[in-house]
Amino acid sequence: MVDVRDLNRDAWNAQVAKENRWTIPVSPQEIEAARRGEWEILLTPTRPVPRSWFPELEGARVLCLASGGGQQGPILAAAGARVTVFDNSPQQLAQDRLVAEREGFDLETIEGDMADLGVFKDGVFDLIVHPVSNCFVPNLRPVWSECSRVLGVGGELLAGFCNPLRYLFPYDLERDSFLLSVAHPIPYSDLESLTEEQKAQYVEKGEPFEFGHTLSDQIAGQLHAGLALIDLYEDACPPEDDPISKFIPSFIATRARKEVR
């Protein structure tokens, strides 16, 4: 049996050492601007989340789910929220603590599995911010169920995720690029589609294993967990960095609200 959580924890720790863009903490200038009310965050590669999607942040209880790296959590804390960052990678969480200590504000960090939020009581958060990261867990439905459980009634989940069409195409680790030749069925799993040699290369290079979830699991999964979809938008990587983005935006962000069940 492969322990995906352990493998991906090690991989994201390695990504911090490599200075992956999602592991670089925000600057003092960005924190200062957020304190003035001038801020934005990303759920997907390039398009900022609309400010209209956010509640009043002063005193709001916010969970940044699978969102370590010193980016979303510190910005929202500087804007006045009471933030908890929950992530599988201790090195990613260390980036959030680095910013909080540097800037002198409170921010809680907890290491754990995004599909198991048992450390939190029911209904304790007003907002969950969940950028693209559920591609790193094999089973998605428990993530949405746990999000719904820990949100208070009227609380909202802002989530970014991959359109599963990304996983139709094989990824060339050596070239760091997708090959535009349909090769995989959806749902997709690196553990099932990669050869043993390829999987060994992923571990050696500190690359996380990914899973391409169906749109039914991504969107209907939220609905079935008691969340009402309010809005969504699509996004893409810069086309020069991602051949898929030359043809279609392959990331989605959703806004959903917990209704009375």
C-alpha positions as CSV (number, residue, x, y, z in Angstrom):
1,M,0.0,0.0,0.0
2,V,1.2,3.5,-0.9
3,D,0.8,6.2,1.7
4,V,-0.1,9.1,-0.6
5,R,-0.2,11.6,2.3
6,D,3.3,10.8,3.4
7,L,4.7,10.9,-0.1
8,N,3.0,14.2,-0.9
9,R,4.1,15.7,2.5
10,D,7.7,14.9,1.6
11,A,7.2,16.2,-2.0
12,W,5.8,19.6,-0.8
13,N,8.5,19.9,1.7
14,A,10.9,19.4,-1.2
15,Q,9.0,22.0,-3.2
16,V,9.7,24.6,-0.5
17,A,13.4,24.0,-0.9
18,K,13.0,24.3,-4.7
19,E,11.1,27.6,-4.2
20,N,8.1,26.5,-6.1
21,R,5.9,29.7,-6.7
22,W,3.3,28.4,-4.3
23,T,5.8,28.2,-1.5
24,I,7.1,31.8,-1.6
25,P,5.8,33.9,1.3
26,V,4.2,37.3,0.6
27,S,6.3,40.4,1.1
28,P,6.2,43.0,3.8
29,Q,4.8,45.4,1.2
30,E,1.9,43.1,0.5
31,I,1.1,42.8,4.2
32,E,1.2,46.5,4.6
33,A,-1.1,47.0,1.7
34,A,-3.5,44.3,3.1
35,R,-3.6,46.2,6.4
36,R,-4.8,49.2,4.4
37,G,-7.5,47.2,2.7
38,E,-5.6,46.7,-0.5
39,W,-5.3,43.0,-1.1
40,E,-6.1,40.1,-3.4
41,I,-5.5,36.3,-3.2
42,L,-5.4,33.5,-5.7
43,L,-7.3,30.2,-5.7
44,T,-6.2,29.3,-9.2
45,P,-3.0,30.2,-11.2
46,T,-3.5,33.8,-12.3
47,R,-7.0,35.3,-11.7
48,P,-7.6,37.0,-8.4
49,V,-10.7,36.0,-6.4
50,P,-13.4,38.8,-6.8
51,R,-13.6,40.9,-3.6
52,S,-17.4,40.5,-3.8
53,W,-16.9,36.8,-2.8
54,F,-15.5,37.7,0.6
55,P,-17.5,38.6,3.7
56,E,-16.4,41.3,6.1
57,L,-13.0,40.0,7.2
58,E,-12.6,41.9,10.5
59,G,-12.9,39.2,13.1
60,A,-14.1,36.5,10.6
61,R,-13.0,32.9,11.4
62,V,-11.2,31.7,8.3
63,L,-9.8,28.3,7.5
64,C,-7.1,28.3,4.8
65,L,-7.4,24.6,3.8
66,A,-4.4,22.8,2.2
67,S,-3.2,26.4,1.8
68,G,0.2,26.6,3.3
69,G,3.0,28.6,1.8
70,G,2.8,32.0,3.4
71,Q,0.4,33.5,0.9
72,Q,-3.4,33.4,1.4
73,G,-3.4,33.0,5.2
74,P,-1.1,35.9,6.0
75,I,-2.9,38.3,3.6
76,L,-6.3,37.5,5.1
77,A,-4.9,37.8,8.6
78,A,-3.4,41.2,7.8
79,A,-6.9,42.2,6.5
80,G,-8.3,41.4,9.9
81,A,-9.4,37.8,9.8
82,R,-8.8,35.2,12.6
83,V,-6.9,32.7,10.4
84,T,-6.1,29.0,10.8
85,V,-3.9,27.5,8.1
86,F,-4.3,23.7,7.8
87,D,-1.8,21.9,5.5
88,N,-0.1,18.5,5.1
89,S,3.4,20.0,4.7
90,P,5.2,21.2,7.8
91,Q,7.6,23.2,5.6
92,Q,4.7,25.0,3.9
93,L,3.2,25.8,7.3
94,A,6.6,27.2,8.4
95,Q,6.3,29.8,5.6
96,D,3.0,31.0,7.1
97,R,4.6,31.2,10.6
98,L,7.6,33.1,9.1
99,V,5.3,35.8,7.8
100,A,3.2,36.0,11.0
101,E,6.4,36.3,13.2
102,R,7.9,38.8,10.8
103,E,4.8,41.0,10.8
104,G,3.7,40.5,14.4
105,F,0.2,39.1,14.0
106,D,-1.5,36.0,15.2
107,L,-2.0,33.1,12.8
108,E,-2.6,29.4,13.8
109,T,-1.0,26.6,11.8
110,I,-2.1,22.9,12.0
111,E,-0.6,20.0,10.1
112,G,-3.1,17.4,8.9
113,D,-5.0,15.7,6.1
114,M,-7.5,17.9,4.3
115,A,-10.0,15.0,4.2
116,D,-10.0,14.8,8.1
117,L,-10.7,18.0,10.0
118,G,-11.5,16.1,13.2
119,V,-9.4,18.6,15.2
120,F,-12.2,21.2,14.6
121,K,-15.7,21.2,16.1
122,D,-18.8,21.6,13.9
123,G,-19.6,25.0,12.6
124,V,-16.5,26.9,13.8
125,F,-15.6,28.8,10.6
126,D,-17.2,31.6,8.7
127,L,-15.1,31.1,5.5
128,I,-12.9,28.4,4.0
129,V,-10.3,29.3,1.4
130,H,-9.2,26.2,-0.5
131,P,-6.9,26.9,-3.4
132,V,-6.0,24.3,-6.0
133,S,-4.8,21.3,-3.9
134,N,-7.4,18.6,-3.9
135,C,-5.6,17.1,-6.8
136,F,-3.2,15.7,-4.2
137,V,-5.8,13.5,-2.5
138,P,-7.2,10.3,-4.0
139,N,-10.7,10.6,-2.4
140,L,-12.4,14.0,-2.8
141,R,-15.9,13.6,-1.3
142,P,-14.6,13.5,2.3
143,V,-13.0,16.9,1.8
144,W,-16.3,18.5,0.9
145,S,-18.1,16.7,3.7
146,E,-15.6,18.0,6.2
147,C,-15.7,21.5,4.8
148,S,-19.5,21.6,5.2
149,R,-19.3,20.2,8.8
150,V,-16.8,22.8,10.1
151,L,-18.6,25.8,8.4
152,G,-21.3,27.6,10.3
153,V,-24.7,28.0,8.6
154,G,-24.3,30.8,6.0
155,G,-20.5,30.3,5.9
156,E,-18.9,30.0,2.5
157,L,-16.3,27.8,0.8
158,L,-14.1,29.4,-1.9
159,A,-12.4,26.5,-3.7
160,G,-10.0,26.3,-6.7
161,F,-9.5,23.0,-8.6
162,C,-8.3,21.5,-11.8
163,N,-10.7,20.8,-14.6
164,P,-10.3,17.0,-15.1
165,L,-9.5,17.5,-18.8
166,R,-6.0,18.4,-17.7
167,Y,-5.5,14.8,-16.8
168,L,-6.4,13.5,-20.2
169,F,-2.9,14.4,-21.3
170,P,0.4,12.8,-20.1
171,Y,2.9,15.0,-18.2
172,D,6.5,14.8,-19.2
173,L,8.5,15.2,-16.0
174,E,11.8,15.8,-17.8
175,R,10.3,18.6,-20.0
176,D,8.1,19.9,-17.2
177,S,5.3,20.1,-19.7
178,F,2.1,18.3,-20.8
179,L,2.1,16.4,-24.1
180,L,-1.1,17.2,-26.2
181,S,-2.0,13.7,-26.9
182,V,-5.0,12.1,-25.2
183,A,-3.8,9.2,-23.1
184,H,-5.7,8.9,-19.8
185,P,-9.2,8.2,-18.7
186,I,-10.9,10.3,-16.0
187,P,-10.9,9.9,-13.1
188,Y,-7.2,9.9,-13.2
189,S,-4.5,8.6,-10.7
190,D,-0.7,9.0,-11.0
191,L,-0.5,5.8,-9.0
192,E,-2.3,3.8,-11.6
193,S,-1.2,5.5,-14.8
194,L,2.6,6.0,-14.2
195,T,5.0,3.2,-14.6
196,E,7.1,2.1,-11.6
197,E,10.1,3.8,-13.1
198,Q,8.1,7.1,-13.5
199,K,6.8,6.9,-9.9
200,A,10.4,6.4,-8.7
201,Q,11.4,9.5,-10.6
202,Y,8.6,11.5,-9.0
203,V,9.8,10.4,-5.5
204,E,13.4,11.1,-6.4
205,K,12.6,14.6,-7.7
206,G,10.3,15.5,-4.9
207,E,7.2,15.8,-7.2
208,P,3.8,15.2,-5.6
209,F,1.4,12.6,-6.9
210,E,-1.8,13.9,-8.5
211,F,-5.4,12.7,-9.0
212,G,-7.8,14.0,-11.6
213,H,-11.3,14.1,-10.1
214,T,-14.5,14.2,-12.1
215,L,-16.6,17.3,-12.3
216,S,-19.3,15.3,-10.5
217,D,-17.0,14.9,-7.6
218,Q,-15.8,18.5,-7.7
219,I,-19.1,20.2,-8.1
220,A,-21.9,17.8,-7.3
221,G,-19.7,16.7,-4.3
222,Q,-20.1,20.1,-2.8
223,L,-23.8,20.1,-3.4
224,H,-24.3,16.7,-1.9
225,A,-22.3,17.9,1.2
226,G,-24.9,20.6,1.8
227,L,-23.2,23.5,0.0
228,A,-25.2,25.7,-2.4
229,L,-23.2,26.8,-5.5
230,I,-23.4,30.6,-5.9
231,D,-20.8,31.5,-8.5
232,L,-17.8,30.2,-10.4
233,Y,-15.1,31.3,-12.9
234,E,-12.5,29.6,-15.0
235,D,-8.7,30.4,-15.2
236,A,-5.6,29.2,-17.0
237,C,-1.9,29.2,-16.7
238,P,0.1,31.6,-18.9
239,P,0.0,29.9,-22.3
240,E,3.8,30.1,-22.6
241,D,4.0,27.9,-19.5
242,D,1.3,25.4,-20.3
243,P,0.3,24.1,-23.7
244,I,-3.3,23.2,-22.5
245,S,-3.9,26.9,-21.7
246,K,-3.4,27.8,-25.3
247,F,-6.7,26.1,-26.1
248,I,-8.9,26.2,-22.9
249,P,-8.9,27.4,-19.3
250,S,-8.4,24.3,-17.3
251,F,-8.9,25.6,-13.7
252,I,-12.2,26.4,-12.0
253,A,-12.9,28.4,-8.9
254,T,-16.3,28.0,-7.1
255,R,-18.1,30.0,-4.4
256,A,-20.5,27.9,-2.3
257,R,-22.5,28.6,0.8
258,K,-23.6,26.2,3.6
259,E,-27.3,26.0,3.8
260,V,-29.5,24.7,6.6
261,R,-29.7,20.9,6.3
